[in-house]
Amino acid sequence: MRSIRVTLAKKGRAKYLSHLDMQRCMMRAVRRAGIDLWYTEGFNPHPYLTFALPLPLGVESESEPVEIRLEGESTNEEVFRALSAVMPEGIEVVSVQDSTAKPNEIAFAQYRIVLQAVPGLAESIRQALSSGELPAEKLGKAGHKKAMKQINCCDLIGSVTVEEADGTVEMNAVLAAGSQQNLSPLLLLDALSAKTGEGLKCLSVVRKGLLKKDYTKF
């Protein structure tokens, strides 16, 4: 048994597939590709296949890592070719490599967010981000129950740039991500819309990659 990481790109209409849909899609692809997965032991054996950090619905990705454990002697190149041949439209295998880090090491996600420009929008966003106060409500836990809690999005932003060109405003943001802290780019946009008083028209959101705590690539 050995662990590998399959990195996927998820684009176009595939961005509307839920996390559960993606799990089912990946399991079907693995079966069609004839890849020999490792199964857990016990009363209810199941294959080890897990998405390192599920995407919000409606967000595209250029780097969607899936951790898999294999039986047999298949090489990474053979797994790459086999999976590439059976992936549905909108989902592409970017790479297959040995797993060198655990999903709980993920600390940040890089996003490119493109908005339709209106006069003064870029400067309004810059001012909102530099204010240090960008409140939002997020579902969290209160004891053993789920409850809405108030957060400051600025506390969960690693870095962000805002540029305007060709009728669009482009944000490149590094946001907290992982099991400990997580800021969805969609929640960030909601908070910016409330702060600036602008009805932001989002043209696209793409996750470019995942980073560890030291900002190195996951």
C-alpha positions as CSV (number, residue, x, y, z in Angstrom):
1,M,0.0,0.0,0.0
2,R,1.2,3.5,-0.8
3,S,-0.3,7.0,-0.8
4,I,-0.4,9.3,-3.8
5,R,-1.9,12.7,-4.5
6,V,-4.0,13.2,-7.7
7,T,-4.3,16.9,-8.5
8,L,-7.4,17.9,-10.5
9,A,-8.5,21.0,-12.3
10,K,-12.2,21.7,-12.1
11,K,-13.5,24.3,-14.6
12,G,-16.6,25.4,-16.6
13,R,-19.9,23.7,-15.6
14,A,-18.0,21.3,-13.3
15,K,-17.8,24.2,-10.8
16,Y,-21.4,23.5,-9.9
17,L,-20.7,19.9,-8.8
18,S,-21.0,19.6,-5.1
19,H,-18.4,17.9,-2.9
20,L,-20.5,14.8,-2.7
21,D,-20.8,14.8,-6.5
22,M,-17.0,15.1,-6.8
23,Q,-16.5,12.2,-4.5
24,R,-18.8,10.0,-6.6
25,C,-17.3,11.2,-9.8
26,M,-13.8,10.3,-8.6
27,M,-14.8,6.9,-7.4
28,R,-16.4,6.1,-10.7
29,A,-13.3,7.3,-12.6
30,V,-11.0,5.2,-10.4
31,R,-13.2,2.1,-11.1
32,R,-13.3,2.7,-14.9
33,A,-9.5,3.3,-14.9
34,G,-9.0,-0.1,-13.2
35,I,-7.0,1.4,-10.4
36,D,-6.5,-1.0,-7.4
37,L,-7.5,1.1,-4.3
38,W,-6.5,0.1,-0.8
39,Y,-9.5,-0.6,1.5
40,T,-9.7,-0.1,5.2
41,E,-10.1,-3.1,7.4
42,G,-12.9,-3.9,9.9
43,F,-16.7,-4.5,9.6
44,N,-17.3,-1.8,7.0
45,P,-14.3,-1.7,4.6
46,H,-14.1,1.4,2.3
47,P,-11.5,2.7,-0.1
48,Y,-9.2,5.5,1.0
49,L,-10.0,8.4,-1.3
50,T,-10.3,11.9,0.3
51,F,-10.3,15.5,-1.1
52,A,-7.8,17.5,0.9
53,L,-9.9,20.7,1.0
54,P,-13.4,20.7,-0.7
55,L,-14.2,23.7,-2.8
56,P,-17.2,26.0,-2.3
57,L,-19.9,25.4,-4.8
58,G,-19.5,27.7,-7.9
59,V,-15.7,28.1,-7.5
60,E,-13.3,26.8,-10.1
61,S,-9.9,25.3,-9.3
62,E,-6.6,24.7,-10.9
63,S,-5.3,22.6,-8.0
64,E,-7.8,20.2,-6.4
65,P,-5.7,17.6,-4.5
66,V,-7.2,14.1,-3.8
67,E,-5.3,11.8,-1.5
68,I,-5.5,8.1,-2.6
69,R,-4.0,4.9,-1.2
70,L,-3.1,2.2,-3.7
71,E,-2.5,-1.5,-3.8
72,G,-0.5,-3.1,-6.5
73,E,2.5,-1.9,-8.5
74,S,1.0,0.9,-10.7
75,T,3.3,3.8,-11.2
76,N,2.3,7.5,-10.9
77,E,2.6,7.8,-14.7
78,E,0.3,4.8,-15.3
79,V,-2.3,6.2,-12.9
80,F,-2.1,9.6,-14.6
81,R,-2.8,8.1,-18.0
82,A,-5.6,5.8,-16.8
83,L,-7.5,8.5,-15.0
84,S,-7.0,11.1,-17.7
85,A,-8.7,8.8,-20.2
86,V,-11.9,8.5,-18.2
87,M,-12.5,12.0,-16.6
88,P,-15.7,13.8,-17.5
89,E,-15.9,17.2,-19.2
90,G,-14.6,20.0,-17.0
91,I,-12.4,17.8,-14.8
92,E,-8.8,17.3,-15.8
93,V,-6.0,15.4,-14.2
94,V,-3.1,17.9,-13.7
95,S,-0.6,15.6,-12.0
96,V,-0.1,12.4,-10.0
97,Q,2.7,12.3,-7.4
98,D,3.7,10.7,-4.2
99,S,2.0,12.3,-1.1
100,T,4.7,14.2,0.8
101,A,2.4,16.2,3.2
102,K,-0.8,15.6,5.1
103,P,-4.0,17.5,4.5
104,N,-3.9,19.0,8.0
105,E,-0.8,20.9,7.0
106,I,-2.9,23.1,4.7
107,A,-3.1,26.7,6.1
108,F,-4.0,28.9,3.1
109,A,-5.6,28.9,-0.3
110,Q,-4.7,31.2,-3.2
111,Y,-7.6,32.7,-5.2
112,R,-8.1,34.8,-8.3
113,I,-11.4,36.7,-8.1
114,V,-12.6,38.8,-11.0
115,L,-15.3,41.4,-10.6
116,Q,-17.1,43.6,-13.1
117,A,-15.6,47.1,-12.7
118,V,-17.7,50.2,-11.8
119,P,-16.2,53.6,-11.2
120,G,-14.3,53.7,-7.9
121,L,-14.8,50.0,-7.1
122,A,-11.1,49.1,-6.9
123,E,-10.4,51.9,-4.5
124,S,-13.4,51.2,-2.3
125,I,-12.3,47.5,-2.0
126,R,-8.7,48.6,-1.1
127,Q,-10.1,51.0,1.6
128,A,-12.4,48.2,3.0
129,L,-9.5,45.7,3.2
130,S,-7.1,48.2,4.8
131,S,-9.6,49.3,7.4
132,G,-8.8,46.2,9.5
133,E,-12.5,45.6,10.1
134,L,-14.5,43.5,7.7
135,P,-17.3,41.8,9.7
136,A,-19.2,38.8,8.4
137,E,-21.4,36.0,9.9
138,K,-20.2,32.4,9.5
139,L,-21.6,29.1,10.6
140,G,-19.6,27.7,13.5
141,K,-19.9,25.6,16.6
142,A,-21.2,26.6,20.1
143,G,-20.4,23.6,22.2
144,H,-21.8,20.6,20.3
145,K,-24.3,22.7,18.3
146,K,-23.9,24.7,15.2
147,A,-24.5,28.5,15.4
148,M,-23.8,31.7,13.5
149,K,-20.8,33.6,14.8
150,Q,-19.4,37.0,14.0
151,I,-15.9,37.0,12.4
152,N,-13.5,39.7,11.1
153,C,-12.5,38.6,7.6
154,C,-9.3,40.8,7.8
155,D,-8.0,38.4,10.5
156,L,-8.2,35.5,8.0
157,I,-6.5,37.2,5.0
158,G,-2.8,36.4,4.5
159,S,-2.4,38.8,1.6
160,V,-4.4,40.5,-1.1
161,T,-3.9,42.7,-4.1
162,V,-6.5,44.6,-6.1
163,E,-6.0,45.7,-9.7
164,E,-8.3,47.3,-12.3
165,A,-7.9,46.6,-16.0
166,D,-10.1,46.2,-19.1
167,G,-13.4,46.7,-17.4
168,T,-12.7,44.3,-14.5
169,V,-11.3,44.4,-11.0
170,E,-9.0,41.5,-10.2
171,M,-8.2,40.4,-6.7
172,N,-5.4,37.9,-5.9
173,A,-6.0,36.8,-2.4
174,V,-4.3,34.3,0.0
175,L,-7.0,33.3,2.5
176,A,-7.0,31.1,5.6
177,A,-7.9,27.5,4.7
178,G,-7.9,24.1,6.4
179,S,-9.2,22.4,9.5
180,Q,-8.4,25.2,12.0
181,Q,-9.4,28.4,10.2
182,N,-11.2,28.9,6.8
183,L,-12.4,31.9,4.9
184,S,-14.4,31.3,1.8
185,P,-13.8,33.7,-1.1
186,L,-17.6,34.0,-1.5
187,L,-18.0,35.1,2.2
188,L,-15.2,37.6,1.6
189,L,-17.2,39.0,-1.3
190,D,-20.3,39.2,0.8
191,A,-18.4,41.1,3.5
192,L,-16.9,43.5,0.9
193,S,-20.3,44.2,-0.6
194,A,-21.8,45.0,2.8
195,K,-18.8,47.2,3.7
196,T,-18.5,49.2,0.5
197,G,-22.3,49.4,-0.2
198,E,-21.6,48.1,-3.7
199,G,-23.5,45.3,-5.4
200,L,-20.5,43.3,-6.5
201,K,-20.9,41.4,-9.8
202,C,-18.5,38.4,-9.6
203,L,-17.4,37.1,-13.0
204,S,-15.2,34.3,-11.8
205,V,-13.5,32.8,-8.7
206,V,-10.6,30.4,-9.3
207,R,-8.6,28.6,-6.6
208,K,-5.0,28.7,-7.8
209,G,-3.4,26.5,-5.2
210,L,-3.0,25.5,-1.6
211,L,-0.2,26.5,0.8
212,K,1.2,25.3,4.1
213,K,1.7,27.5,7.1
214,D,5.1,28.7,5.9
215,Y,3.5,29.7,2.5
216,T,5.2,26.9,0.6
217,K,3.2,24.9,-1.9
218,F,1.1,22.0,-0.4
